[in-house]
Amino acid sequence: MNKLLLKENHSSLNLYEKLCLLSEDQLAAIERGLEWTVKNCPDAVLMGGTAVVYHLTEGRNLTPDLDFMVHDINSVAAKLDEENTGNKPLFTGDKYDLGITVKDFNTDYLDAEKGNRELNKMILENAAEAQLGSYIINILQPELLAIMKLNLGRERDIDDGFALLGSGKCNAGKFKEYTDKLKNTLEEYHSIAQYEKLIPR
């Protein structure tokens, strides 16, 4: 039995329930990604769709992949190459290099030096702790995850951002503190700052 299917080993019931819907192959890939990351990149921070599902209490389908922000992408690449683990650069549609993708893990490692570096720095410095199966990992705080998603501006990301704001998991004070600090680096700062009103008190 996959370790990820032990309910008592999860700090998010919603994520556990969504993992139970995945195939054995999808679960095995996620477990390989978690095991490798915990062993080789203990400071990596989980973000993306899996982090959204973790923070929500219901809804939002789980895409069977992992996204981690890392301090030192060169170190990650060196460790993968040392173990002969297949990897390649991670590109956006306009060929902008964001980091590394590992097909066998179904995992992306995002370079903190690419994109909004101020936001990335805050992501790495303000991580929370989460338990997924037998793995203890760092995870992006819901307030910063909402800001990141809303700033990306794609329809799915905006939906995720609003879901996080209304989830009861975000703290309005923290959200305001983070958005104020990112004022000069967020493309949608003025809109995002107004969304503080959507957070339940």
C-alpha atoms as an extended CHARMM CRD file, in Angstrom:
* protein
*
       201  EXT
         1         1  MET       CA              0.0000000000        0.0000000000        0.0000000000  PROA      1               0.0000000000
         2         2  ASN       CA              1.2790000000        3.4660000000       -0.9010000000  PROA      2               0.0000000000
         3         3  LYS       CA              2.3480000000        5.4810000000        2.1700000000  PROA      3               0.0000000000
         4         4  LEU       CA              0.3510000000        8.4350000000        0.8740000000  PROA      4               0.0000000000
         5         5  LEU       CA             -2.8980000000        6.5350000000        1.4930000000  PROA      5               0.0000000000
         6         6  LEU       CA             -2.4980000000        6.3920000000        5.2720000000  PROA      6               0.0000000000
         7         7  LYS       CA             -5.1150000000        8.9220000000        6.3950000000  PROA      7               0.0000000000
         8         8  GLU       CA             -3.5870000000        9.4750000000        9.8230000000  PROA      8               0.0000000000
         9         9  ASN       CA             -0.3550000000       10.6540000000        8.1750000000  PROA      9               0.0000000000
        10        10  HSD       CA             -1.8990000000       13.7460000000        6.5750000000  PROA      10              0.0000000000
        11        11  SER       CA             -2.3570000000       17.2430000000        7.9540000000  PROA      11              0.0000000000
        12        12  SER       CA             -4.8850000000       18.0400000000        5.1850000000  PROA      12              0.0000000000
        13        13  LEU       CA             -7.9760000000       15.8510000000        4.8770000000  PROA      13              0.0000000000
        14        14  ASN       CA             -8.8960000000       17.4590000000        1.5430000000  PROA      14              0.0000000000
        15        15  LEU       CA             -5.5350000000       16.6110000000       -0.0150000000  PROA      15              0.0000000000
        16        16  TYR       CA             -5.6840000000       13.0760000000        1.3710000000  PROA      16              0.0000000000
        17        17  GLU       CA             -9.1290000000       12.5460000000       -0.1700000000  PROA      17              0.0000000000
        18        18  LYS       CA             -7.9570000000       13.8590000000       -3.5500000000  PROA      18              0.0000000000
        19        19  LEU       CA             -4.8620000000       11.6280000000       -3.4650000000  PROA      19              0.0000000000
        20        20  CYS       CA             -7.1470000000        8.6230000000       -2.9700000000  PROA      20              0.0000000000
        21        21  LEU       CA             -8.6910000000        9.3450000000       -6.3880000000  PROA      21              0.0000000000
        22        22  LEU       CA             -5.3730000000        9.0490000000       -8.2390000000  PROA      22              0.0000000000
        23        23  SER       CA             -4.0830000000        5.9470000000       -9.9780000000  PROA      23              0.0000000000
        24        24  GLU       CA             -1.3220000000        3.7950000000       -8.5020000000  PROA      24              0.0000000000
        25        25  ASP       CA              1.1310000000        5.1060000000      -11.1070000000  PROA      25              0.0000000000
        26        26  GLN       CA              0.2660000000        8.7420000000      -10.3100000000  PROA      26              0.0000000000
        27        27  LEU       CA              0.6510000000        8.1340000000       -6.5710000000  PROA      27              0.0000000000
        28        28  ALA       CA              3.9600000000        6.3540000000       -7.0930000000  PROA      28              0.0000000000
        29        29  ALA       CA              5.3250000000        9.3110000000       -9.0830000000  PROA      29              0.0000000000
        30        30  ILE       CA              4.2350000000       11.7750000000       -6.3890000000  PROA      30              0.0000000000
        31        31  GLU       CA              5.8410000000        9.6360000000       -3.6970000000  PROA      31              0.0000000000
        32        32  ARG       CA              9.1020000000        9.4740000000       -5.6560000000  PROA      32              0.0000000000
        33        33  GLY       CA              9.0340000000       13.2560000000       -5.9630000000  PROA      33              0.0000000000
        34        34  LEU       CA              8.3840000000       13.7740000000       -2.2550000000  PROA      34              0.0000000000
        35        35  GLU       CA             11.0240000000       11.2700000000       -1.1800000000  PROA      35              0.0000000000
        36        36  TRP       CA             13.7030000000       12.7130000000       -3.4610000000  PROA      36              0.0000000000
        37        37  THR       CA             12.8920000000       16.2980000000       -2.5020000000  PROA      37              0.0000000000
        38        38  VAL       CA             12.8790000000       15.6730000000        1.2590000000  PROA      38              0.0000000000
        39        39  LYS       CA             16.2170000000       13.8750000000        0.9660000000  PROA      39              0.0000000000
        40        40  ASN       CA             17.9660000000       16.2580000000       -1.4090000000  PROA      40              0.0000000000
        41        41  CYS       CA             16.2130000000       19.6460000000       -1.0910000000  PROA      41              0.0000000000
        42        42  PRO       CA             14.9490000000       19.9310000000        2.5050000000  PROA      42              0.0000000000
        43        43  ASP       CA             14.4340000000       23.7060000000        2.1250000000  PROA      43              0.0000000000
        44        44  ALA       CA             12.2060000000       23.3750000000       -0.9690000000  PROA      44              0.0000000000
        45        45  VAL       CA              8.7010000000       24.8500000000       -0.6140000000  PROA      45              0.0000000000
        46        46  LEU       CA              5.6230000000       23.1490000000       -2.0890000000  PROA      46              0.0000000000
        47        47  MET       CA              3.4270000000       25.4700000000       -4.1310000000  PROA      47              0.0000000000
        48        48  GLY       CA              1.0790000000       25.1860000000       -7.1150000000  PROA      48              0.0000000000
        49        49  GLY       CA             -2.1270000000       23.1690000000       -7.3320000000  PROA      49              0.0000000000
        50        50  THR       CA             -1.1760000000       20.5900000000       -4.7130000000  PROA      50              0.0000000000
        51        51  ALA       CA             -0.6040000000       23.3790000000       -2.1830000000  PROA      51              0.0000000000
        52        52  VAL       CA             -3.9850000000       24.9070000000       -3.0910000000  PROA      52              0.0000000000
        53        53  VAL       CA             -5.7600000000       21.5760000000       -2.4860000000  PROA      53              0.0000000000
        54        54  TYR       CA             -3.8470000000       21.2240000000        0.7950000000  PROA      54              0.0000000000
        55        55  HSD       CA             -5.1650000000       24.5230000000        2.1240000000  PROA      55              0.0000000000
        56        56  LEU       CA             -8.7630000000       24.1750000000        0.9240000000  PROA      56              0.0000000000
        57        57  THR       CA            -11.3060000000       22.1260000000        2.8450000000  PROA      57              0.0000000000
        58        58  GLU       CA            -13.1860000000       20.9090000000       -0.2310000000  PROA      58              0.0000000000
        59        59  GLY       CA            -13.4030000000       21.1690000000       -3.9970000000  PROA      59              0.0000000000
        60        60  ARG       CA            -10.6380000000       21.8040000000       -6.5470000000  PROA      60              0.0000000000
        61        61  ASN       CA             -9.4680000000       18.7330000000       -8.4590000000  PROA      61              0.0000000000
        62        62  LEU       CA             -5.8910000000       17.6410000000       -7.8440000000  PROA      62              0.0000000000
        63        63  THR       CA             -3.5070000000       17.6560000000      -10.7770000000  PROA      63              0.0000000000
        64        64  PRO       CA             -1.1100000000       14.7570000000      -10.1100000000  PROA      64              0.0000000000
        65        65  ASP       CA              2.0940000000       16.7790000000      -10.0450000000  PROA      65              0.0000000000
        66        66  LEU       CA              4.2810000000       18.6690000000       -7.6010000000  PROA      66              0.0000000000
        67        67  ASP       CA              5.7550000000       22.1690000000       -7.8280000000  PROA      67              0.0000000000
        68        68  PHE       CA              8.5680000000       23.2380000000       -5.5220000000  PROA      68              0.0000000000
        69        69  MET       CA             10.3670000000       26.5690000000       -5.1980000000  PROA      69              0.0000000000
        70        70  VAL       CA             14.0910000000       26.0620000000       -4.5150000000  PROA      70              0.0000000000
        71        71  HSD       CA             16.9160000000       28.3370000000       -3.3550000000  PROA      71              0.0000000000
        72        72  ASP       CA             19.6340000000       26.8660000000       -5.5720000000  PROA      72              0.0000000000
        73        73  ILE       CA             18.5110000000       25.3790000000       -8.8830000000  PROA      73              0.0000000000
        74        74  ASN       CA             22.0930000000       24.5180000000       -9.8440000000  PROA      74              0.0000000000
        75        75  SER       CA             22.4450000000       22.2980000000       -6.7930000000  PROA      75              0.0000000000
        76        76  VAL       CA             19.1870000000       20.5110000000       -7.6880000000  PROA      76              0.0000000000
        77        77  ALA       CA             20.3960000000       19.9600000000      -11.2480000000  PROA      77              0.0000000000
        78        78  ALA       CA             23.7450000000       18.6280000000      -10.0450000000  PROA      78              0.0000000000
        79        79  LYS       CA             22.1000000000       16.1260000000       -7.6790000000  PROA      79              0.0000000000
        80        80  LEU       CA             19.7170000000       14.9050000000      -10.3680000000  PROA      80              0.0000000000
        81        81  ASP       CA             22.5650000000       14.4720000000      -12.8620000000  PROA      81              0.0000000000
        82        82  GLU       CA             24.7250000000       12.7390000000      -10.2610000000  PROA      82              0.0000000000
        83        83  GLU       CA             21.9970000000       10.1030000000       -9.8490000000  PROA      83              0.0000000000
        84        84  ASN       CA             21.3360000000        9.9360000000      -13.6100000000  PROA      84              0.0000000000
        85        85  THR       CA             17.7690000000       11.0710000000      -13.0240000000  PROA      85              0.0000000000
        86        86  GLY       CA             16.3330000000       12.3980000000      -16.2550000000  PROA      86              0.0000000000
        87        87  ASN       CA             15.4760000000       16.0920000000      -16.2010000000  PROA      87              0.0000000000
        88        88  LYS       CA             15.1500000000       19.0100000000      -18.5680000000  PROA      88              0.0000000000
        89        89  PRO       CA             14.6420000000       22.7700000000      -18.4160000000  PROA      89              0.0000000000
        90        90  LEU       CA             11.1480000000       23.9700000000      -17.5450000000  PROA      90              0.0000000000
        91        91  PHE       CA              9.8740000000       26.5230000000      -20.0290000000  PROA      91              0.0000000000
        92        92  THR       CA              6.7740000000       28.6750000000      -20.3090000000  PROA      92              0.0000000000
        93        93  GLY       CA              5.0910000000       29.1180000000      -23.6590000000  PROA      93              0.0000000000
        94        94  ASP       CA              7.4220000000       31.9710000000      -24.5910000000  PROA      94              0.0000000000
        95        95  LYS       CA             10.5060000000       29.8230000000      -23.8650000000  PROA      95              0.0000000000
        96        96  TYR       CA             11.2580000000       31.5720000000      -20.5830000000  PROA      96              0.0000000000
        97        97  ASP       CA             13.3090000000       29.1580000000      -18.4650000000  PROA      97              0.0000000000
        98        98  LEU       CA             11.7220000000       28.7440000000      -15.0180000000  PROA      98              0.0000000000
        99        99  GLY       CA             13.6790000000       25.8320000000      -13.5930000000  PROA      99              0.0000000000
       100       100  ILE       CA             13.7810000000       22.0480000000      -13.9920000000  PROA      100             0.0000000000
       101       101  THR       CA             11.1360000000       19.4160000000      -14.6820000000  PROA      101             0.0000000000
       102       102  VAL       CA             11.5530000000       15.7370000000      -13.7740000000  PROA      102             0.0000000000
       103       103  LYS       CA              9.1850000000       13.4460000000      -15.6610000000  PROA      103             0.0000000000
       104       104  ASP       CA              9.7750000000       10.4030000000      -13.4300000000  PROA      104             0.0000000000
       105       105  PHE       CA              8.6910000000       12.3910000000      -10.3610000000  PROA      105             0.0000000000
       106       106  ASN       CA              6.0790000000       14.4530000000      -12.2100000000  PROA      106             0.0000000000
       107       107  THR       CA              7.7540000000       17.2880000000      -10.3210000000  PROA      107             0.0000000000
       108       108  ASP       CA              8.8870000000       20.7960000000      -11.2720000000  PROA      108             0.0000000000
       109       109  TYR       CA             11.6050000000       22.6610000000       -9.3810000000  PROA      109             0.0000000000
       110       110  LEU       CA             11.2100000000       26.4120000000       -9.8100000000  PROA      110             0.0000000000
       111       111  ASP       CA             14.2230000000       28.6980000000       -9.6540000000  PROA      111             0.0000000000
       112       112  ALA       CA             13.7810000000       31.4050000000       -7.0080000000  PROA      112             0.0000000000
       113       113  GLU       CA             16.0010000000       33.6820000000       -9.0930000000  PROA      113             0.0000000000
       114       114  LYS       CA             13.5090000000       33.7250000000      -11.9790000000  PROA      114             0.0000000000
       115       115  GLY       CA             10.3010000000       35.7330000000      -12.1840000000  PROA      115             0.0000000000
       116       116  ASN       CA              9.2670000000       37.8990000000       -9.2210000000  PROA      116             0.0000000000
       117       117  ARG       CA             12.3390000000       37.4850000000       -7.0390000000  PROA      117             0.0000000000
       118       118  GLU       CA             10.9200000000       39.5060000000       -4.1530000000  PROA      118             0.0000000000
       119       119  LEU       CA              7.8250000000       37.2830000000       -4.0210000000  PROA      119             0.0000000000
       120       120  ASN       CA              9.9810000000       34.1680000000       -4.3620000000  PROA      120             0.0000000000
       121       121  LYS       CA             12.1560000000       35.3060000000       -1.4590000000  PROA      121             0.0000000000
       122       122  MET       CA              9.0700000000       35.7470000000        0.7110000000  PROA      122             0.0000000000
       123       123  ILE       CA              7.8190000000       32.2930000000       -0.3270000000  PROA      123             0.0000000000
       124       124  LEU       CA             11.0580000000       30.6820000000        0.8220000000  PROA      124             0.0000000000
       125       125  GLU       CA             11.3280000000       32.6900000000        4.0430000000  PROA      125             0.0000000000
       126       126  ASN       CA              7.7090000000       32.2680000000        5.1860000000  PROA      126             0.0000000000
       127       127  ALA       CA              6.9740000000       28.6050000000        4.6150000000  PROA      127             0.0000000000
       128       128  ALA       CA              4.7470000000       26.5290000000        6.8910000000  PROA      128             0.0000000000
       129       129  GLU       CA              5.1540000000       22.8320000000        7.7060000000  PROA      129             0.0000000000
       130       130  ALA       CA              2.9180000000       20.1270000000        6.2600000000  PROA      130             0.0000000000
       131       131  GLN       CA              2.6630000000       16.3470000000        6.5080000000  PROA      131             0.0000000000
       132       132  LEU       CA              1.9360000000       14.3220000000        3.3760000000  PROA      132             0.0000000000
       133       133  GLY       CA              1.9890000000       10.6310000000        4.1590000000  PROA      133             0.0000000000
       134       134  SER       CA              5.2560000000        9.9170000000        5.9360000000  PROA      134             0.0000000000
       135       135  TYR       CA              6.8840000000       13.0920000000        4.5880000000  PROA      135             0.0000000000
       136       136  ILE       CA              7.2570000000       16.4030000000        6.4220000000  PROA      136             0.0000000000
       137       137  ILE       CA              7.6950000000       19.2080000000        3.9050000000  PROA      137             0.0000000000
       138       138  ASN       CA              7.6460000000       23.0010000000        3.6610000000  PROA      138             0.0000000000
       139       139  ILE       CA              4.5170000000       24.4660000000        2.0730000000  PROA      139             0.0000000000
       140       140  LEU       CA              3.6030000000       27.9160000000        0.8360000000  PROA      140             0.0000000000
       141       141  GLN       CA              1.4160000000       29.8650000000        3.2510000000  PROA      141             0.0000000000
       142       142  PRO       CA             -2.1570000000       30.3910000000        1.9850000000  PROA      142             0.0000000000
       143       143  GLU       CA             -1.8780000000       34.1980000000        1.9340000000  PROA      143             0.0000000000
       144       144  LEU       CA              1.2230000000       34.1850000000       -0.2740000000  PROA      144             0.0000000000
       145       145  LEU       CA             -0.2020000000       31.3830000000       -2.4110000000  PROA      145             0.0000000000
       146       146  ALA       CA             -3.3310000000       33.4800000000       -3.0260000000  PROA      146             0.0000000000
       147       147  ILE       CA             -1.2100000000       36.5220000000       -3.9330000000  PROA      147             0.0000000000
       148       148  MET       CA              0.9410000000       34.4760000000       -6.2940000000  PROA      148             0.0000000000
       149       149  LYS       CA             -2.0920000000       32.9190000000       -7.9930000000  PROA      149             0.0000000000
       150       150  LEU       CA             -3.9530000000       36.2210000000       -8.3780000000  PROA      150             0.0000000000
       151       151  ASN       CA             -0.8640000000       37.9190000000       -9.7890000000  PROA      151             0.0000000000
       152       152  LEU       CA             -0.3820000000       35.1890000000      -12.4250000000  PROA      152             0.0000000000
       153       153  GLY       CA             -3.6990000000       36.2980000000      -13.8820000000  PROA      153             0.0000000000
       154       154  ARG       CA             -4.7120000000       33.1040000000      -15.7050000000  PROA      154             0.0000000000
       155       155  GLU       CA             -8.3410000000       32.0400000000      -15.2310000000  PROA      155             0.0000000000
       156       156  ARG       CA             -7.5260000000       28.8610000000      -13.2680000000  PROA      156             0.0000000000
       157       157  ASP       CA             -5.0280000000       30.7220000000      -11.0920000000  PROA      157             0.0000000000
       158       158  ILE       CA             -7.5180000000       33.4960000000      -10.3400000000  PROA      158             0.0000000000
       159       159  ASP       CA            -10.1160000000       30.8860000000       -9.3780000000  PROA      159             0.0000000000
       160       160  ASP       CA             -7.5670000000       29.3060000000       -7.0310000000  PROA      160             0.0000000000
       161       161  GLY       CA             -6.7260000000       32.6830000000       -5.5170000000  PROA      161             0.0000000000
       162       162  PHE       CA            -10.3680000000       33.5180000000       -4.7780000000  PROA      162             0.0000000000
       163       163  ALA       CA            -10.9750000000       30.0200000000       -3.3710000000  PROA      163             0.0000000000
       164       164  LEU       CA             -8.0500000000       30.4810000000       -0.9850000000  PROA      164             0.0000000000
       165       165  LEU       CA             -9.2540000000       33.9270000000        0.1160000000  PROA      165             0.0000000000
       166       166  GLY       CA            -12.6890000000       32.5410000000        0.9530000000  PROA      166             0.0000000000
       167       167  SER       CA            -11.4410000000       29.3160000000        2.5400000000  PROA      167             0.0000000000
       168       168  GLY       CA            -11.1440000000       30.6150000000        6.0890000000  PROA      168             0.0000000000
       169       169  LYS       CA             -7.4350000000       29.7060000000        6.0390000000  PROA      169             0.0000000000
       170       170  CYS       CA             -6.1240000000       33.1690000000        5.1210000000  PROA      170             0.0000000000
       171       171  ASN       CA             -5.3770000000       35.8460000000        7.6890000000  PROA      171             0.0000000000
       172       172  ALA       CA             -6.3520000000       39.3490000000        6.5280000000  PROA      172             0.0000000000
       173       173  GLY       CA             -3.5270000000       41.0050000000        8.4520000000  PROA      173             0.0000000000
       174       174  LYS       CA             -0.9090000000       38.7260000000        6.9280000000  PROA      174             0.0000000000
       175       175  PHE       CA             -2.3910000000       39.1850000000        3.4520000000  PROA      175             0.0000000000
       176       176  LYS       CA             -2.1980000000       42.9720000000        3.7800000000  PROA      176             0.0000000000
       177       177  GLU       CA              1.3440000000       42.8060000000        5.1800000000  PROA      177             0.0000000000
       178       178  TYR       CA              2.5390000000       40.6670000000        2.2850000000  PROA      178             0.0000000000
       179       179  THR       CA              0.7930000000       42.6940000000       -0.4300000000  PROA      179             0.0000000000
       180       180  ASP       CA              2.1570000000       45.9590000000        1.0070000000  PROA      180             0.0000000000
       181       181  LYS       CA              5.7060000000       44.5720000000        0.9720000000  PROA      181             0.0000000000
       182       182  LEU       CA              5.2320000000       43.4520000000       -2.6340000000  PROA      182             0.0000000000
       183       183  LYS       CA              3.6260000000       46.6980000000       -3.7900000000  PROA      183             0.0000000000
       184       184  ASN       CA              6.3860000000       47.5590000000       -6.2530000000  PROA      184             0.0000000000
       185       185  THR       CA              6.7150000000       44.0790000000       -7.7610000000  PROA      185             0.0000000000
       186       186  LEU       CA              3.1230000000       42.8710000000       -8.2520000000  PROA      186             0.0000000000
       187       187  GLU       CA              1.7110000000       43.6360000000      -11.6960000000  PROA      187             0.0000000000
       188       188  GLU       CA             -1.8290000000       43.5840000000      -10.2990000000  PROA      188             0.0000000000
       189       189  TYR       CA             -1.0580000000       45.1600000000       -6.9250000000  PROA      189             0.0000000000
       190       190  HSD       CA             -3.9990000000       47.5880000000       -6.7590000000  PROA      190             0.0000000000
       191       191  SER       CA             -6.5540000000       44.8910000000       -7.5960000000  PROA      191             0.0000000000
       192       192  ILE       CA             -4.9750000000       42.2930000000       -5.3170000000  PROA      192             0.0000000000
       193       193  ALA       CA             -4.8040000000       44.6970000000       -2.3680000000  PROA      193             0.0000000000
       194       194  GLN       CA             -8.5710000000       45.2350000000       -2.6430000000  PROA      194             0.0000000000
       195       195  TYR       CA             -9.2180000000       41.4940000000       -2.3520000000  PROA      195             0.0000000000
       196       196  GLU       CA             -8.3140000000       41.6550000000        1.3370000000  PROA      196             0.0000000000
       197       197  LYS       CA            -12.0050000000       42.4940000000        1.8380000000  PROA      197             0.0000000000
       198       198  LEU       CA            -12.9400000000       38.9920000000        0.6610000000  PROA      198             0.0000000000
       199       199  ILE       CA            -11.1490000000       37.3150000000        3.5570000000  PROA      199             0.0000000000
       200       200  PRO       CA            -13.6130000000       36.2420000000        6.2980000000  PROA      200             0.0000000000
       201       201  ARG       CA            -12.9760000000       37.9260000000        9.6440000000  PROA      201             0.0000000000
